[in-house]
């Protein structure tokens, strides 16, 4: 355990988490988008050069005075907690003999809105906003989303 503490401490000291990992992540994402969409060029070298240049620019960006590495650390930490909670919920649904499709009723719009809301909460809770959102605002947003989903659910029922 101590050796891992020293290893991660040295990596943190060298800027691995604040420079290299965000740079590599953003470079891979931008290269993948440019290569898949062929928006700028079909040439791999052109897309690679653009993604490398953009990824070096992103290293200079510091949201809310925190490093990009600290933001990603918080983001993926909260995402791991949510994924663990969803896994436990799926376990309980399976023990009850239910499937997620049975509960959602095949309403992909409601599932999409729910996932977007979860992503928004994760983004806001990790410091990804310049607007300070407290628990009351998040609770209000949650209730508005729940009411909108209920209206969508009731509106989707056709009275043949």
C-alpha positions in Angstrom: 0.0 0.0 0.0 2.8 2.4 0.9 4.5 1.8 -2.5 1.3 2.9 -4.3 1.1 6.0 -2.2 4.6 6.9 -3.2 4.0 6.0 -6.8 0.8 8.2 -7.1 2.5 10.9 -5.1 5.4 11.0 -7.5 3.0 11.0 -10.5 1.0 13.8 -9.0 4.3 15.7 -8.3 5.3 15.2 -12.0 2.0 16.6 -13.2 0.7 13.3 -14.6 -2.8 13.9 -13.4 -2.9 17.6 -14.2 -1.2 17.6 -17.5 -0.7 14.2 -19.2 -4.0 12.5 -18.6 -6.2 15.4 -19.5 -4.0 16.0 -22.6 -4.2 12.4 -23.7 -8.0 12.2 -23.0 -8.8 15.4 -25.0 -6.4 14.4 -27.8 -8.0 11.0 -28.2 -11.6 12.4 -28.1 -10.9 15.2 -30.6 -9.0 12.9 -32.9 -11.8 10.3 -32.8 -14.4 12.9 -33.6 -12.4 14.4 -36.4 -11.6 11.0 -37.9 -15.1 9.7 -37.7 -16.9 12.8 -39.0 -14.2 13.7 -41.6 -15.4 17.3 -41.0 -12.0 18.9 -41.7 -10.0 16.3 -43.6 -9.9 12.6 -44.4 -6.1 12.6 -43.8 -5.0 11.1 -40.6 -2.0 13.4 -40.2 -4.2 16.5 -40.6 -6.7 15.3 -38.0 -3.9 14.2 -35.7 -2.2 17.6 -35.9 -5.4 19.5 -35.2 -6.3 17.2 -32.2 -2.8 17.6 -30.8 -2.8 21.4 -31.1 -6.3 21.6 -29.5 -5.3 19.3 -26.7 -2.3 21.5 -25.8 -4.6 24.5 -25.7 -7.0 22.7 -23.3 -4.2 22.2 -20.8 -4.1 26.0 -20.3 -7.8 26.1 -19.4 -8.5 26.1 -15.7 -12.2 26.0 -14.8 -13.1 27.8 -11.6 -9.5 28.1 -10.5 -9.1 24.3 -10.3 -6.9 22.3 -12.6 -8.5 20.2 -15.3 -7.1 17.1 -13.7 -8.9 17.9 -10.4 -12.1 18.4 -12.3 -11.8 15.1 -14.1 -10.9 13.4 -10.8 -14.1 14.7 -9.2 -16.2 13.9 -12.3 -15.1 10.3 -12.7 -15.3 9.8 -8.9 -18.9 10.9 -8.8 -19.7 9.0 -11.9 -18.3 5.8 -10.3 -20.6 6.3 -7.3 -23.6 6.7 -9.5 -22.7 3.7 -11.6 -22.4 1.7 -8.4 -25.8 2.9 -7.2 -27.3 2.0 -10.6 -25.7 -1.5 -10.4 -27.2 -2.1 -6.9 -30.6 -0.9 -8.2 -30.4 -3.3 -11.1 -29.6 -6.1 -8.7 -32.7 -5.3 -6.6 -34.8 -5.2 -9.8 -33.5 -8.6 -10.8 -34.2 -10.0 -7.4 -37.8 -8.7 -7.7 -38.1 -10.3 -11.1 -38.3 -7.1 -13.0 -36.4 -5.8 -16.0 -35.5 -2.2 -16.6 -37.4 -2.2 -19.9 -40.6 -3.2 -18.0 -40.3 -0.2 -15.7 -39.4 2.3 -18.4 -42.0 1.0 -20.7 -39.8 1.4 -23.8 -40.1 5.2 -23.5 -36.7 6.2 -24.8 -37.4 9.9 -24.4 -38.0 9.5 -20.7 -34.9 7.4 -20.3 -32.9 10.0 -22.2 -34.2 12.9 -20.1 -33.4 10.9 -16.9 -29.8 10.2 -18.1 -29.3 13.8 -19.1 -30.5 14.9 -15.7 -28.1 12.5 -13.9 -25.3 13.8 -16.2 -26.3 17.4 -15.3 -26.2 16.7 -11.6 -22.8 15.0 -11.9 -21.5 18.0 -13.9 -22.7 20.5 -11.4 -21.6 18.6 -8.3 -18.0 18.3 -9.6 -17.6 22.1 -10.0 -18.4 22.2 -13.7 -20.4 25.4 -13.5 -19.7 29.0 -12.9 -23.1 29.3 -11.3 -23.2 28.1 -7.7 -26.0 25.6 -7.4 -27.1 24.6 -3.9 -29.2 21.6 -2.7 -32.4 23.6 -2.9 -31.9 24.4 -6.5 -31.0 20.8 -7.3 -34.1 19.5 -5.5 -36.3 22.0 -7.4 -34.7 20.9 -10.7 -35.3 17.3 -9.8 -39.0 17.9 -9.0 -39.5 19.8 -12.3 -37.9 16.9 -14.2 -40.1 14.4 -12.4 -43.2 16.4 -13.2 -42.2 16.8 -16.8 -41.6 13.0 -17.1 -45.0 12.4 -15.5 -46.7 14.7 -18.0 -44.9 13.0 -20.9 -45.9 9.6 -19.6 -49.5 10.6 -19.2 -49.5 12.3 -22.6 -48.1 9.3 -24.4 -51.0 7.2 -23.4 -53.4 7.1 -26.3 -57.1 6.8 -25.7 -57.9 4.5 -28.6 
